[in-house]
């Protein structure tokens, strides 16, 4: 539960910032709707976006062997843009975000925001581990618990080495297997 809360909260803050940037750089009017739009956008990104991407990729995979590398990169970009465009449409429809500015303003209000979303998702993808770790520490602090360095406490405890791993570690130290070591011990005693 904690992992989902931390992931949702950190992505929500990031999405609100991205929506405010969309409002500043495009004719789209975000304003105070950024909070509700951020919640809708975050829910879409966490639960719906992976399903739509999987569906689009499965459709594109049918003709992948007919494309060149450049064509494949173009298709990947178009798929990512299509997903971002659909997410933007749903965000606009279900929130107070409006597209304005006449014919050209409306065009740029529909085209530029998905590009900004793509850039934002790329940035978040690069920094998400650090952001979620920091958010997890803040969550622990707010909950009155001890702040942990990772979201998964089981990952912080070192695994118990198996007998095979212990034997491999001994072999790395002196270059001998357990059987060779036993034979040398028997020669030394005889």
Biotite code that builds the C-alpha atoms (Angstrom):
import biotite.structure as struc

atoms = struc.array([
    struc.Atom([0.000, 0.000, 0.000], chain_id="A", res_id=1, res_name="UNK", atom_name="CA", element="C"),
    struc.Atom([2.795, 2.385, 0.960], chain_id="A", res_id=2, res_name="UNK", atom_name="CA", element="C"),
    struc.Atom([4.504, 1.821, -2.374], chain_id="A", res_id=3, res_name="UNK", atom_name="CA", element="C"),
    struc.Atom([1.346, 2.807, -4.313], chain_id="A", res_id=4, res_name="UNK", atom_name="CA", element="C"),
    struc.Atom([0.688, 5.848, -2.133], chain_id="A", res_id=5, res_name="UNK", atom_name="CA", element="C"),
    struc.Atom([4.265, 7.070, -2.531], chain_id="A", res_id=6, res_name="UNK", atom_name="CA", element="C"),
    struc.Atom([4.281, 6.411, -6.274], chain_id="A", res_id=7, res_name="UNK", atom_name="CA", element="C"),
    struc.Atom([0.926, 8.137, -6.771], chain_id="A", res_id=8, res_name="UNK", atom_name="CA", element="C"),
    struc.Atom([1.862, 11.153, -4.627], chain_id="A", res_id=9, res_name="UNK", atom_name="CA", element="C"),
    struc.Atom([5.269, 11.702, -6.240], chain_id="A", res_id=10, res_name="UNK", atom_name="CA", element="C"),
    struc.Atom([3.857, 11.324, -9.752], chain_id="A", res_id=11, res_name="UNK", atom_name="CA", element="C"),
    struc.Atom([0.944, 13.617, -8.846], chain_id="A", res_id=12, res_name="UNK", atom_name="CA", element="C"),
    struc.Atom([3.280, 16.440, -7.812], chain_id="A", res_id=13, res_name="UNK", atom_name="CA", element="C"),
    struc.Atom([5.335, 15.950, -10.973], chain_id="A", res_id=14, res_name="UNK", atom_name="CA", element="C"),
    struc.Atom([2.220, 15.894, -13.186], chain_id="A", res_id=15, res_name="UNK", atom_name="CA", element="C"),
    struc.Atom([0.869, 19.086, -11.619], chain_id="A", res_id=16, res_name="UNK", atom_name="CA", element="C"),
    struc.Atom([4.162, 20.810, -12.441], chain_id="A", res_id=17, res_name="UNK", atom_name="CA", element="C"),
    struc.Atom([3.998, 19.467, -16.024], chain_id="A", res_id=18, res_name="UNK", atom_name="CA", element="C"),
    struc.Atom([0.397, 20.684, -16.360], chain_id="A", res_id=19, res_name="UNK", atom_name="CA", element="C"),
    struc.Atom([1.369, 24.137, -15.127], chain_id="A", res_id=20, res_name="UNK", atom_name="CA", element="C"),
    struc.Atom([4.165, 24.192, -17.710], chain_id="A", res_id=21, res_name="UNK", atom_name="CA", element="C"),
    struc.Atom([1.598, 23.183, -20.358], chain_id="A", res_id=22, res_name="UNK", atom_name="CA", element="C"),
    struc.Atom([-0.560, 26.104, -19.221], chain_id="A", res_id=23, res_name="UNK", atom_name="CA", element="C"),
    struc.Atom([2.362, 28.527, -19.472], chain_id="A", res_id=24, res_name="UNK", atom_name="CA", element="C"),
    struc.Atom([3.701, 27.368, -22.846], chain_id="A", res_id=25, res_name="UNK", atom_name="CA", element="C"),
    struc.Atom([0.516, 26.629, -24.777], chain_id="A", res_id=26, res_name="UNK", atom_name="CA", element="C"),
    struc.Atom([-2.887, 28.194, -25.338], chain_id="A", res_id=27, res_name="UNK", atom_name="CA", element="C"),
    struc.Atom([-4.374, 25.525, -23.037], chain_id="A", res_id=28, res_name="UNK", atom_name="CA", element="C"),
    struc.Atom([-5.782, 27.039, -19.866], chain_id="A", res_id=29, res_name="UNK", atom_name="CA", element="C"),
    struc.Atom([-4.919, 24.936, -16.832], chain_id="A", res_id=30, res_name="UNK", atom_name="CA", element="C"),
    struc.Atom([-5.069, 27.323, -13.859], chain_id="A", res_id=31, res_name="UNK", atom_name="CA", element="C"),
    struc.Atom([-6.636, 25.963, -10.672], chain_id="A", res_id=32, res_name="UNK", atom_name="CA", element="C"),
    struc.Atom([-7.800, 22.892, -12.549], chain_id="A", res_id=33, res_name="UNK", atom_name="CA", element="C"),
    struc.Atom([-4.203, 21.666, -12.356], chain_id="A", res_id=34, res_name="UNK", atom_name="CA", element="C"),
    struc.Atom([-4.887, 19.818, -9.090], chain_id="A", res_id=35, res_name="UNK", atom_name="CA", element="C"),
    struc.Atom([-7.874, 17.837, -10.388], chain_id="A", res_id=36, res_name="UNK", atom_name="CA", element="C"),
    struc.Atom([-6.232, 17.430, -13.806], chain_id="A", res_id=37, res_name="UNK", atom_name="CA", element="C"),
    struc.Atom([-3.097, 16.174, -12.040], chain_id="A", res_id=38, res_name="UNK", atom_name="CA", element="C"),
    struc.Atom([-5.111, 13.537, -10.199], chain_id="A", res_id=39, res_name="UNK", atom_name="CA", element="C"),
    struc.Atom([-6.814, 12.404, -13.408], chain_id="A", res_id=40, res_name="UNK", atom_name="CA", element="C"),
    struc.Atom([-3.522, 12.483, -15.329], chain_id="A", res_id=41, res_name="UNK", atom_name="CA", element="C"),
    struc.Atom([-1.716, 10.503, -12.618], chain_id="A", res_id=42, res_name="UNK", atom_name="CA", element="C"),
    struc.Atom([-4.425, 7.840, -12.531], chain_id="A", res_id=43, res_name="UNK", atom_name="CA", element="C"),
    struc.Atom([-4.287, 7.591, -16.320], chain_id="A", res_id=44, res_name="UNK", atom_name="CA", element="C"),
    struc.Atom([-0.485, 7.328, -16.341], chain_id="A", res_id=45, res_name="UNK", atom_name="CA", element="C"),
    struc.Atom([-0.360, 4.648, -13.646], chain_id="A", res_id=46, res_name="UNK", atom_name="CA", element="C"),
    struc.Atom([-3.254, 2.395, -14.673], chain_id="A", res_id=47, res_name="UNK", atom_name="CA", element="C"),
    struc.Atom([-4.457, 3.153, -18.211], chain_id="A", res_id=48, res_name="UNK", atom_name="CA", element="C"),
    struc.Atom([-1.311, 4.260, -20.097], chain_id="A", res_id=49, res_name="UNK", atom_name="CA", element="C"),
    struc.Atom([0.475, 0.872, -19.753], chain_id="A", res_id=50, res_name="UNK", atom_name="CA", element="C"),
    struc.Atom([-2.571, -0.957, -21.140], chain_id="A", res_id=51, res_name="UNK", atom_name="CA", element="C"),
    struc.Atom([-2.952, 1.393, -24.101], chain_id="A", res_id=52, res_name="UNK", atom_name="CA", element="C"),
    struc.Atom([0.790, 1.218, -24.836], chain_id="A", res_id=53, res_name="UNK", atom_name="CA", element="C"),
    struc.Atom([0.680, -2.580, -24.757], chain_id="A", res_id=54, res_name="UNK", atom_name="CA", element="C"),
    struc.Atom([-2.304, -2.608, -27.101], chain_id="A", res_id=55, res_name="UNK", atom_name="CA", element="C"),
    struc.Atom([-0.681, -0.157, -29.556], chain_id="A", res_id=56, res_name="UNK", atom_name="CA", element="C"),
    struc.Atom([2.637, -2.033, -29.476], chain_id="A", res_id=57, res_name="UNK", atom_name="CA", element="C"),
    struc.Atom([0.944, -5.354, -30.185], chain_id="A", res_id=58, res_name="UNK", atom_name="CA", element="C"),
    struc.Atom([-0.753, -3.793, -33.229], chain_id="A", res_id=59, res_name="UNK", atom_name="CA", element="C"),
    struc.Atom([2.547, -2.291, -34.433], chain_id="A", res_id=60, res_name="UNK", atom_name="CA", element="C"),
    struc.Atom([4.457, -5.535, -33.870], chain_id="A", res_id=61, res_name="UNK", atom_name="CA", element="C"),
    struc.Atom([2.476, -7.234, -36.639], chain_id="A", res_id=62, res_name="UNK", atom_name="CA", element="C"),
    struc.Atom([4.276, -5.199, -39.291], chain_id="A", res_id=63, res_name="UNK", atom_name="CA", element="C"),
    struc.Atom([7.618, -4.655, -37.518], chain_id="A", res_id=64, res_name="UNK", atom_name="CA", element="C"),
    struc.Atom([9.539, -6.936, -39.890], chain_id="A", res_id=65, res_name="UNK", atom_name="CA", element="C"),
    struc.Atom([8.556, -4.727, -42.844], chain_id="A", res_id=66, res_name="UNK", atom_name="CA", element="C"),
    struc.Atom([10.141, -1.546, -41.447], chain_id="A", res_id=67, res_name="UNK", atom_name="CA", element="C"),
    struc.Atom([13.690, -0.229, -41.437], chain_id="A", res_id=68, res_name="UNK", atom_name="CA", element="C"),
    struc.Atom([15.381, 0.897, -38.213], chain_id="A", res_id=69, res_name="UNK", atom_name="CA", element="C"),
    struc.Atom([14.476, 4.499, -38.945], chain_id="A", res_id=70, res_name="UNK", atom_name="CA", element="C"),
    struc.Atom([10.909, 3.447, -39.694], chain_id="A", res_id=71, res_name="UNK", atom_name="CA", element="C"),
    struc.Atom([10.771, 1.517, -36.428], chain_id="A", res_id=72, res_name="UNK", atom_name="CA", element="C"),
    struc.Atom([11.972, 4.561, -34.464], chain_id="A", res_id=73, res_name="UNK", atom_name="CA", element="C"),
    struc.Atom([9.363, 6.697, -36.206], chain_id="A", res_id=74, res_name="UNK", atom_name="CA", element="C"),
    struc.Atom([6.640, 4.185, -35.321], chain_id="A", res_id=75, res_name="UNK", atom_name="CA", element="C"),
    struc.Atom([7.830, 4.124, -31.681], chain_id="A", res_id=76, res_name="UNK", atom_name="CA", element="C"),
    struc.Atom([7.646, 7.927, -31.519], chain_id="A", res_id=77, res_name="UNK", atom_name="CA", element="C"),
    struc.Atom([4.208, 7.970, -33.158], chain_id="A", res_id=78, res_name="UNK", atom_name="CA", element="C"),
    struc.Atom([2.955, 5.332, -30.722], chain_id="A", res_id=79, res_name="UNK", atom_name="CA", element="C"),
    struc.Atom([4.259, 7.308, -27.751], chain_id="A", res_id=80, res_name="UNK", atom_name="CA", element="C"),
    struc.Atom([2.710, 10.482, -29.160], chain_id="A", res_id=81, res_name="UNK", atom_name="CA", element="C"),
    struc.Atom([-0.613, 8.703, -29.750], chain_id="A", res_id=82, res_name="UNK", atom_name="CA", element="C"),
    struc.Atom([-0.669, 7.491, -26.140], chain_id="A", res_id=83, res_name="UNK", atom_name="CA", element="C"),
    struc.Atom([0.195, 10.977, -24.863], chain_id="A", res_id=84, res_name="UNK", atom_name="CA", element="C"),
    struc.Atom([-2.457, 12.478, -27.151], chain_id="A", res_id=85, res_name="UNK", atom_name="CA", element="C"),
    struc.Atom([-5.138, 10.100, -25.837], chain_id="A", res_id=86, res_name="UNK", atom_name="CA", element="C"),
    struc.Atom([-4.107, 10.824, -22.234], chain_id="A", res_id=87, res_name="UNK", atom_name="CA", element="C"),
    struc.Atom([-4.296, 14.566, -22.984], chain_id="A", res_id=88, res_name="UNK", atom_name="CA", element="C"),
    struc.Atom([-7.764, 14.221, -24.556], chain_id="A", res_id=89, res_name="UNK", atom_name="CA", element="C"),
    struc.Atom([-9.111, 12.314, -21.539], chain_id="A", res_id=90, res_name="UNK", atom_name="CA", element="C"),
    struc.Atom([-7.502, 14.831, -19.176], chain_id="A", res_id=91, res_name="UNK", atom_name="CA", element="C"),
    struc.Atom([-9.135, 17.753, -21.013], chain_id="A", res_id=92, res_name="UNK", atom_name="CA", element="C"),
    struc.Atom([-12.530, 16.035, -21.212], chain_id="A", res_id=93, res_name="UNK", atom_name="CA", element="C"),
    struc.Atom([-12.714, 15.050, -17.525], chain_id="A", res_id=94, res_name="UNK", atom_name="CA", element="C"),
    struc.Atom([-11.169, 18.154, -15.943], chain_id="A", res_id=95, res_name="UNK", atom_name="CA", element="C"),
    struc.Atom([-11.448, 21.921, -16.025], chain_id="A", res_id=96, res_name="UNK", atom_name="CA", element="C"),
    struc.Atom([-8.571, 22.273, -18.489], chain_id="A", res_id=97, res_name="UNK", atom_name="CA", element="C"),
    struc.Atom([-9.690, 24.124, -21.605], chain_id="A", res_id=98, res_name="UNK", atom_name="CA", element="C"),
    struc.Atom([-8.212, 24.533, -25.049], chain_id="A", res_id=99, res_name="UNK", atom_name="CA", element="C"),
    struc.Atom([-8.560, 28.038, -26.377], chain_id="A", res_id=100, res_name="UNK", atom_name="CA", element="C"),
    struc.Atom([-7.117, 30.589, -28.702], chain_id="A", res_id=101, res_name="UNK", atom_name="CA", element="C"),
    struc.Atom([-9.058, 30.343, -31.957], chain_id="A", res_id=102, res_name="UNK", atom_name="CA", element="C"),
    struc.Atom([-8.258, 27.959, -34.788], chain_id="A", res_id=103, res_name="UNK", atom_name="CA", element="C"),
    struc.Atom([-4.461, 28.045, -34.498], chain_id="A", res_id=104, res_name="UNK", atom_name="CA", element="C"),
    struc.Atom([-4.537, 28.242, -30.717], chain_id="A", res_id=105, res_name="UNK", atom_name="CA", element="C"),
    struc.Atom([-6.810, 25.231, -30.533], chain_id="A", res_id=106, res_name="UNK", atom_name="CA", element="C"),
    struc.Atom([-4.505, 23.304, -32.860], chain_id="A", res_id=107, res_name="UNK", atom_name="CA", element="C"),
    struc.Atom([-1.451, 24.087, -30.729], chain_id="A", res_id=108, res_name="UNK", atom_name="CA", element="C"),
    struc.Atom([-3.459, 23.426, -27.573], chain_id="A", res_id=109, res_name="UNK", atom_name="CA", element="C"),
    struc.Atom([-4.028, 19.882, -28.786], chain_id="A", res_id=110, res_name="UNK", atom_name="CA", element="C"),
    struc.Atom([-0.623, 19.153, -30.381], chain_id="A", res_id=111, res_name="UNK", atom_name="CA", element="C"),
    struc.Atom([2.006, 20.744, -28.100], chain_id="A", res_id=112, res_name="UNK", atom_name="CA", element="C"),
    struc.Atom([0.735, 19.452, -24.711], chain_id="A", res_id=113, res_name="UNK", atom_name="CA", element="C"),
    struc.Atom([1.208, 15.762, -25.649], chain_id="A", res_id=114, res_name="UNK", atom_name="CA", element="C"),
    struc.Atom([4.793, 16.588, -26.668], chain_id="A", res_id=115, res_name="UNK", atom_name="CA", element="C"),
    struc.Atom([5.327, 18.300, -23.303], chain_id="A", res_id=116, res_name="UNK", atom_name="CA", element="C"),
    struc.Atom([3.794, 15.242, -21.600], chain_id="A", res_id=117, res_name="UNK", atom_name="CA", element="C"),
    struc.Atom([6.235, 12.979, -23.478], chain_id="A", res_id=118, res_name="UNK", atom_name="CA", element="C"),
    struc.Atom([9.172, 15.107, -22.363], chain_id="A", res_id=119, res_name="UNK", atom_name="CA", element="C"),
    struc.Atom([7.835, 15.132, -18.796], chain_id="A", res_id=120, res_name="UNK", atom_name="CA", element="C"),
    struc.Atom([7.416, 11.337, -18.775], chain_id="A", res_id=121, res_name="UNK", atom_name="CA", element="C"),
    struc.Atom([10.974, 10.923, -20.060], chain_id="A", res_id=122, res_name="UNK", atom_name="CA", element="C"),
    struc.Atom([12.310, 13.189, -17.306], chain_id="A", res_id=123, res_name="UNK", atom_name="CA", element="C"),
    struc.Atom([10.236, 11.432, -14.647], chain_id="A", res_id=124, res_name="UNK", atom_name="CA", element="C"),
    struc.Atom([11.391, 8.047, -15.955], chain_id="A", res_id=125, res_name="UNK", atom_name="CA", element="C"),
    struc.Atom([14.996, 9.145, -15.494], chain_id="A", res_id=126, res_name="UNK", atom_name="CA", element="C"),
    struc.Atom([14.517, 10.404, -11.923], chain_id="A", res_id=127, res_name="UNK", atom_name="CA", element="C"),
    struc.Atom([11.604, 8.311, -10.612], chain_id="A", res_id=128, res_name="UNK", atom_name="CA", element="C"),
    struc.Atom([13.678, 6.047, -8.344], chain_id="A", res_id=129, res_name="UNK", atom_name="CA", element="C"),
    struc.Atom([15.254, 9.001, -6.538], chain_id="A", res_id=130, res_name="UNK", atom_name="CA", element="C"),
    struc.Atom([11.950, 10.877, -6.295], chain_id="A", res_id=131, res_name="UNK", atom_name="CA", element="C"),
    struc.Atom([10.057, 7.843, -4.977], chain_id="A", res_id=132, res_name="UNK", atom_name="CA", element="C"),
    struc.Atom([12.824, 7.053, -2.461], chain_id="A", res_id=133, res_name="UNK", atom_name="CA", element="C"),
    struc.Atom([12.714, 10.616, -1.148], chain_id="A", res_id=134, res_name="UNK", atom_name="CA", element="C"),
    struc.Atom([8.899, 10.561, -1.086], chain_id="A", res_id=135, res_name="UNK", atom_name="CA", element="C"),
    struc.Atom([9.018, 7.236, 0.777], chain_id="A", res_id=136, res_name="UNK", atom_name="CA", element="C"),
    struc.Atom([11.292, 8.782, 3.413], chain_id="A", res_id=137, res_name="UNK", atom_name="CA", element="C"),
    struc.Atom([8.868, 11.703, 3.771], chain_id="A", res_id=138, res_name="UNK", atom_name="CA", element="C"),
    struc.Atom([5.972, 9.228, 4.050], chain_id="A", res_id=139, res_name="UNK", atom_name="CA", element="C"),
    struc.Atom([7.777, 7.321, 6.810], chain_id="A", res_id=140, res_name="UNK", atom_name="CA", element="C"),
    struc.Atom([8.581, 10.543, 8.626], chain_id="A", res_id=141, res_name="UNK", atom_name="CA", element="C"),
    struc.Atom([4.952, 11.717, 8.393], chain_id="A", res_id=142, res_name="UNK", atom_name="CA", element="C"),
    struc.Atom([3.704, 8.322, 9.575], chain_id="A", res_id=143, res_name="UNK", atom_name="CA", element="C"),
    struc.Atom([5.963, 8.591, 12.632], chain_id="A", res_id=144, res_name="UNK", atom_name="CA", element="C"),
    struc.Atom([8.149, 5.695, 11.569], chain_id="A", res_id=145, res_name="UNK", atom_name="CA", element="C"),
    struc.Atom([11.820, 5.487, 10.856], chain_id="A", res_id=146, res_name="UNK", atom_name="CA", element="C"),
    struc.Atom([12.751, 6.809, 7.412], chain_id="A", res_id=147, res_name="UNK", atom_name="CA", element="C"),
    struc.Atom([14.034, 4.018, 5.217], chain_id="A", res_id=148, res_name="UNK", atom_name="CA", element="C"),
    struc.Atom([16.434, 4.349, 2.324], chain_id="A", res_id=149, res_name="UNK", atom_name="CA", element="C"),
    struc.Atom([14.282, 2.215, 0.048], chain_id="A", res_id=150, res_name="UNK", atom_name="CA", element="C"),
    struc.Atom([10.620, 1.601, -0.478], chain_id="A", res_id=151, res_name="UNK", atom_name="CA", element="C"),
    struc.Atom([11.017, -2.159, -0.090], chain_id="A", res_id=152, res_name="UNK", atom_name="CA", element="C"),
    struc.Atom([12.342, -3.019, 3.375], chain_id="A", res_id=153, res_name="UNK", atom_name="CA", element="C"),
    struc.Atom([13.042, -6.618, 2.361], chain_id="A", res_id=154, res_name="UNK", atom_name="CA", element="C"),
    struc.Atom([15.578, -5.383, -0.195], chain_id="A", res_id=155, res_name="UNK", atom_name="CA", element="C"),
    struc.Atom([17.612, -3.730, 2.579], chain_id="A", res_id=156, res_name="UNK", atom_name="CA", element="C"),
    struc.Atom([18.350, -7.050, 4.325], chain_id="A", res_id=157, res_name="UNK", atom_name="CA", element="C"),
    struc.Atom([21.153, -9.047, 2.725], chain_id="A", res_id=158, res_name="UNK", atom_name="CA", element="C"),
    struc.Atom([20.196, -12.518, 1.515], chain_id="A", res_id=159, res_name="UNK", atom_name="CA", element="C"),
    struc.Atom([21.476, -15.575, 3.374], chain_id="A", res_id=160, res_name="UNK", atom_name="CA", element="C"),
    struc.Atom([24.121, -17.155, 1.151], chain_id="A", res_id=161, res_name="UNK", atom_name="CA", element="C"),
    struc.Atom([23.390, -20.646, -0.136], chain_id="A", res_id=162, res_name="UNK", atom_name="CA", element="C"),
    struc.Atom([25.939, -23.438, 0.357], chain_id="A", res_id=163, res_name="UNK", atom_name="CA", element="C"),
    struc.Atom([26.806, -23.217, -3.330], chain_id="A", res_id=164, res_name="UNK", atom_name="CA", element="C"),
    struc.Atom([27.420, -19.485, -3.054], chain_id="A", res_id=165, res_name="UNK", atom_name="CA", element="C"),
    struc.Atom([29.644, -20.018, -0.002], chain_id="A", res_id=166, res_name="UNK", atom_name="CA", element="C"),
    struc.Atom([31.626, -22.700, -1.858], chain_id="A", res_id=167, res_name="UNK", atom_name="CA", element="C"),
    struc.Atom([31.998, -20.416, -4.881], chain_id="A", res_id=168, res_name="UNK", atom_name="CA", element="C"),
    struc.Atom([33.242, -17.607, -2.631], chain_id="A", res_id=169, res_name="UNK", atom_name="CA", element="C"),
    struc.Atom([35.858, -19.920, -1.047], chain_id="A", res_id=170, res_name="UNK", atom_name="CA", element="C"),
    struc.Atom([36.927, -21.053, -4.534], chain_id="A", res_id=171, res_name="UNK", atom_name="CA", element="C"),
    struc.Atom([37.415, -17.436, -5.572], chain_id="A", res_id=172, res_name="UNK", atom_name="CA", element="C"),
    struc.Atom([39.665, -16.864, -2.554], chain_id="A", res_id=173, res_name="UNK", atom_name="CA", element="C"),
    struc.Atom([42.149, -19.691, -3.165], chain_id="A", res_id=174, res_name="UNK", atom_name="CA", element="C"),
    struc.Atom([41.180, -21.166, -6.566], chain_id="A", res_id=175, res_name="UNK", atom_name="CA", element="C"),
    struc.Atom([40.334, -24.588, -5.140], chain_id="A", res_id=176, res_name="UNK", atom_name="CA", element="C"),
    struc.Atom([37.017, -26.385, -5.114], chain_id="A", res_id=177, res_name="UNK", atom_name="CA", element="C"),
    struc.Atom([35.755, -27.990, -1.894], chain_id="A", res_id=178, res_name="UNK", atom_name="CA", element="C"),
    struc.Atom([36.743, -31.430, -3.239], chain_id="A", res_id=179, res_name="UNK", atom_name="CA", element="C"),
    struc.Atom([40.284, -30.269, -4.122], chain_id="A", res_id=180, res_name="UNK", atom_name="CA", element="C"),
    struc.Atom([40.608, -28.644, -0.705], chain_id="A", res_id=181, res_name="UNK", atom_name="CA", element="C"),
    struc.Atom([39.499, -31.908, 1.003], chain_id="A", res_id=182, res_name="UNK", atom_name="CA", element="C"),
    struc.Atom([42.006, -33.949, -1.049], chain_id="A", res_id=183, res_name="UNK", atom_name="CA", element="C"),
    struc.Atom([44.851, -31.598, -0.079], chain_id="A", res_id=184, res_name="UNK", atom_name="CA", element="C"),
    struc.Atom([43.819, -31.848, 3.581], chain_id="A", res_id=185, res_name="UNK", atom_name="CA", element="C"),
    struc.Atom([43.908, -35.690, 3.307], chain_id="A", res_id=186, res_name="UNK", atom_name="CA", element="C"),
    struc.Atom([47.382, -35.582, 1.709], chain_id="A", res_id=187, res_name="UNK", atom_name="CA", element="C"),
    struc.Atom([48.642, -33.349, 4.501], chain_id="A", res_id=188, res_name="UNK", atom_name="CA", element="C"),
    struc.Atom([47.346, -35.717, 7.185], chain_id="A", res_id=189, res_name="UNK", atom_name="CA", element="C"),
    struc.Atom([48.726, -38.904, 5.572], chain_id="A", res_id=190, res_name="UNK", atom_name="CA", element="C"),
])
